[in-house]
């Protein structure tokens, strides 16, 4: 199950932009590389990321026991939020015998979904409108 359900979340893009412009609790920490959070069009994601997004939307079942667990943002790349705000899900990597490096990290805001292909070094906010 997605925490909280998507239907109860509100516009993430506005919140993210506001936090970056105004600062405060939602701002990117000073030690983070702000350029590491970009955006990516939904249609530009690998097909395995689409599969993961569909699983998240439907509440699972997930292929890995870690899917849906709290993402703690230890790297400080995503906007700083309280514990439990972010959750992570595996994006399968064809040919990999492990979970691989690709993930979707969701925030509590509506459609606040981030994609990383490099195991949390950089993230891209998924633009679901393209």
SERO-4910 file (N, C-alpha, C, O; in steps of 0.05 Angstrom, whole numbers):
BEGIN
 pado doro    nc1    nc2    nc3   cac1   cac2   cac3    cc1    cc2    cc3    oc1    oc2    oc3
  Unk    A     17    -24      0      0      0      0     18     25      0     38     26     14
  Unk    A     10     44    -16     25     69    -17     19     86      8     -4     86     17
  Unk    A     39     99     19     36    114     44     40    144     38     62    151     31
  Unk    A     21    161     42     -8    155     42    -18    150     14     -3    155     -5
  Unk    A    -43    141     11    -53    136    -16    -51    160    -34    -55    183    -25
  Unk    A    -45    156    -60    -43    177    -79    -67    196    -79    -64    220    -83
  Unk    A    -90    185    -76   -114    201    -79   -116    222    -57   -132    241    -60
  Unk    A   -100    220    -36   -102    240    -14    -79    260    -16    -77    278      2
  Unk    A    -62    258    -36    -39    276    -37    -45    300    -55    -62    299    -72
  Unk    A    -30    322    -51    -35    347    -66    -10    354    -82     11    341    -79
  Unk    A    -12    373   -100      8    381   -120     37    383   -110     44    401    -95
  Unk    A     53    364   -118     81    363   -110     98    384   -123    116    395   -111
  Unk    A     93    389   -148    110    407   -163    110    435   -150    131    447   -147
  Unk    A     86    444   -143     84    471   -130     99    471   -104    113    490    -98
  Unk    A     95    450    -88    109    448    -62    139    448    -65    153    461    -50
  Unk    A    149    432    -84    177    430    -89    189    457    -98    209    466    -87
  Unk    A    176    469   -117    186    495   -127    185    516   -105    204    532   -102
  Unk    A    163    517    -90    161    536    -68    183    532    -48    195    551    -38
  Unk    A    188    507    -41    209    501    -21    236    509    -31    252    519    -16
  Unk    A    241    505    -56    268    512    -67    271    543    -69    293    553    -65
  Unk    A    249    557    -75    251    586    -77    251    600    -50    265    619    -46
  Unk    A    234    590    -31    231    603     -6    250    593     15    259    608     33
  Unk    A    257    567     14    274    555     34    258    543     56    234    540     53
  Unk    A    271    537     78    256    526    101    257    496    101    275    484     90
  Unk    A    238    484    114    238    455    119    238    439     93    249    417     92
  Unk    A    226    450     72    225    435     47    248    440     28    249    429      6
  Unk    A    267    456     36    289    464     19    310    442     17    312    425     35
  Unk    A    325    442     -5    347    424     -8    368    431     12    376    455     13
  Unk    A    379    413     27    399    419     47    424    432     34    430    427     11
  Unk    A    438    448     50    461    463     40    483    444     29    497    452     11
  Unk    A    485    420     41    506    402     33    499    386      8    515    370     -1
  Unk    A    474    388     -2    466    373    -25    472    387    -51    474    412    -52
  Unk    A    477    372    -71    481    383    -97    454    388   -110    441    370   -119
  Unk    A    445    414   -109    418    421   -118    414    412   -147    391    405   -154
  Unk    A    435    412   -163    432    404   -191    426    374   -193    417    365   -215
  Unk    A    429    358   -172    424    330   -173    394    323   -175    387    301   -182
  Unk    A    377    342   -168    348    338   -170    339    353   -195    336    378   -195
  Unk    A    334    338   -216    324    350   -241    296    339   -246    282    332   -227
  Unk    A    288    338   -271    262    327   -277    265    309   -302    284    312   -318
  Unk    A    247    291   -305    247    273   -327    218    268   -336    200    264   -319
  Unk    A    213    267   -361    187    261   -372    180    232   -367    197    215   -371
  Unk    A    156    227   -358    147    199   -354    153    181   -378    162    159   -374
  Unk    A    148    191   -402    152    176   -426    181    169   -431    187    152   -447
  Unk    A    200    184   -419    228    179   -423    240    159   -404    263    151   -407
  Unk    A    224    150   -385    233    130   -365    235    102   -379    221     97   -398
  Unk    A    253     85   -368    253     58   -379    227     44   -372    213     50   -353
  Unk    A    219     24   -389    194     11   -385    191     -3   -358    169     -5   -347
  Unk    A    213    -11   -346    213    -23   -320    204     -3   -298    191    -11   -279
  Unk    A    210     23   -302    201     44   -284    170     47   -286    157     52   -266
  Unk    A    160     45   -310    131     46   -314    117     23   -298     97     26   -286
  Unk    A    130     -1   -300    119    -24   -286    118    -19   -256     99    -24   -242
  Unk    A    140     -7   -245    141     -1   -217    120     20   -209    107     17   -189
  Unk    A    117     40   -226     97     61   -220     69     49   -219     52     56   -203
  Unk    A     63     30   -237     37     16   -238     33      0   -212     12      0   -200
  Unk    A     55    -14   -203     53    -29   -178     48    -11   -154     32    -17   -137
  Unk    A     61     12   -154     57     31   -132     28     41   -132     15     43   -111
  Unk    A     18     48   -156     -9     58   -159    -29     37   -149    -50     45   -137
  Unk    A    -24     12   -154    -43     -9   -147    -38    -20   -119    -54    -36   -109
  Unk    A    -16    -12   -106    -11    -21    -79      3    -48    -78      3    -61    -57
  Unk    A     16    -56   -100     31    -81   -100     16   -104   -113     -5    -99   -125
  Unk    A     25   -128   -110     48   -137    -94     74   -130   -107     77   -127   -131
  Unk    A     94   -126    -90    121   -117    -98    140   -141   -100    138   -160    -84
  Unk    A    159   -140   -119    177   -162   -122    198   -165   -101    210   -187    -98
  Unk    A    204   -144    -86    225   -145    -65    213   -136    -38    196   -119    -37
  Unk    A    223   -149    -17    212   -143     10    218   -115     18    204   -104     35
  Unk    A    239   -103      7    246    -75     15    228    -54      2    227    -32     12
  Unk    A    213    -62    -19    196    -43    -32    174    -33    -14    161    -48      0
  Unk    A    171     -6    -13    152      7      4    164     15     31    150     27     47
  Unk    A    189      9     35    202     16     60    209     46     60    210     59     39
  Unk    A    212     57     84    219     85     87    246     91     75    266     77     81
  Unk    A    247    111     58    273    121     48    281    145     65    266    164     68
  Unk    A    304    143     77    313    163     97    327    187     86    333    206    101
  Unk    A    333    188     60    346    211     47    372    218     61    379    242     64
  Unk    A    387    198     69    413    202     82    433    218     65    449    233     76
  Unk    A    430    215     39    448    229     21    442    259     20    459    275     12
  Unk    A    418    266     28    410    294     29    405    307      2    406    331     -1
  Unk    A    400    290    -18    395    301    -45    367    311    -49    362    331    -62
  Unk    A    348    296    -39    320    304    -41    314    326    -21    329    330     -1
  Unk    A    292    342    -25    285    362     -5    282    350     22    271    328     25
  Unk    A    292    363     42    292    353     70    263    352     80    248    371     78
  Unk    A    256    328     91    229    324    101    232    306    126    253    295    132
  Unk    A    210    304    141    210    288    166    212    258    159    207    250    137
  Unk    A    219    243    180    221    214    177    195    202    168    173    209    178
  Unk    A    196    183    149    172    170    139    159    184    115    139    175    104
  Unk    A    170    207    107    158    223     85    162    208     58    145    208     41
  Unk    A    187    197     54    194    184     29    193    153     32    199    142     53
  Unk    A    185    139     10    186    110      9    199    102    -17    197    116    -37
  Unk    A    213     79    -17    228     71    -40    218     45    -52    207     28    -38
  Unk    A    221     42    -78    212     19    -93    233     12   -114    245     30   -126
  Unk    A    237    -13   -118    258    -23   -138    247    -20   -166    224    -27   -172
  Unk    A    264    -11   -184    259    -12   -213    277    -35   -223    302    -32   -222
  Unk    A    266    -56   -233    282    -79   -242    302    -70   -263    297    -53   -280
  Unk    A    325    -83   -262    346    -78   -281    350   -104   -297    359   -124   -285
  Unk    A    344   -104   -322    347   -129   -338    375   -139   -336    395   -124   -339
  Unk    A    378   -166   -332    404   -178   -331    418   -177   -304    438   -190   -300
  Unk    A    407   -162   -285    419   -160   -259    409   -182   -241    385   -188   -240
  Unk    A    428   -194   -226    420   -215   -207    413   -204   -180    404   -218   -162
  Unk    A    416   -177   -177    409   -164   -152    387   -143   -157    376   -142   -179
  Unk    A    380   -127   -137    361   -106   -141    371    -85   -160    355    -70   -172
  Unk    A    396    -83   -164    407    -63   -182    407    -35   -169    402    -33   -145
  Unk    A    412    -15   -184    414     13   -174    390     30   -178    389     52   -168
  Unk    A    371     21   -194    349     38   -201    326     36   -181    318     15   -172
  Unk    A    315     60   -174    294     62   -155    274     84   -163    281    103   -177
  Unk    A    250     81   -152    230    103   -151    227    109   -122    223     92   -106
  Unk    A    230    135   -115    225    144    -88    201    162    -89    201    182   -104
  Unk    A    181    156    -72    157    172    -72    156    190    -47    166    182    -26
  Unk    A    144    213    -50    139    231    -28    110    230    -21     94    217    -35
  Unk    A    102    244      0     74    244      8     56    262    -10     32    258    -11
  Unk    A     68    280    -24     52    298    -41     43    282    -65     55    263    -74
  Unk    A     20    290    -77      9    277   -100     28    276   -123     38    297   -132
  Unk    A     34    252   -133     52    248   -156     79    259   -151     92    269   -170
  Unk    A     89    259   -127    116    266   -121    133    241   -122    138    228   -102
  Unk    A    141    234   -147    156    210   -152    183    218   -164    184    233   -183
  Unk    A    204    207   -153    231    212   -162    243    186   -173    238    165   -162
  Unk    A    258    189   -195    272    166   -207    302    170   -203    312    191   -207
  Unk    A    315    148   -195    344    148   -194    354    123   -208    344    101   -203
  Unk    A    374    127   -225    386    104   -239    413     98   -228    427     79   -236
  Unk    A    422    114   -208    450    111   -198    450    108   -167    468    118   -154
  Unk    A    431     94   -156    429     88   -128    432    112   -110    450    114    -94
  Unk    A    415    132   -114    412    155    -97    433    177   -101    433    196    -85
  Unk    A    450    175   -121    469    197   -125    455    221   -137    460    244   -129
  Unk    A    436    216   -155    420    238   -167    391    228   -170    386    204   -172
  Unk    A    373    247   -170    345    241   -173    333    259   -194    343    281   -199
  Unk    A    311    250   -207    296    266   -225    266    264   -217    256    242   -214
  Unk    A    254    287   -213    225    287   -207    211    279   -233    215    291   -254
  Unk    A    193    259   -231    179    249   -255    156    268   -262    139    273   -245
  Unk    A    157    278   -286    135    295   -297    115    276   -309    120    265   -330
  Unk    A     92    273   -297     72    254   -306     54    266   -329     36    252   -338
  Unk    A     59    290   -336     43    303   -357     55    299   -385     42    308   -404
  Unk    A     77    287   -387     89    283   -414     99    255   -418    109    248   -440
***
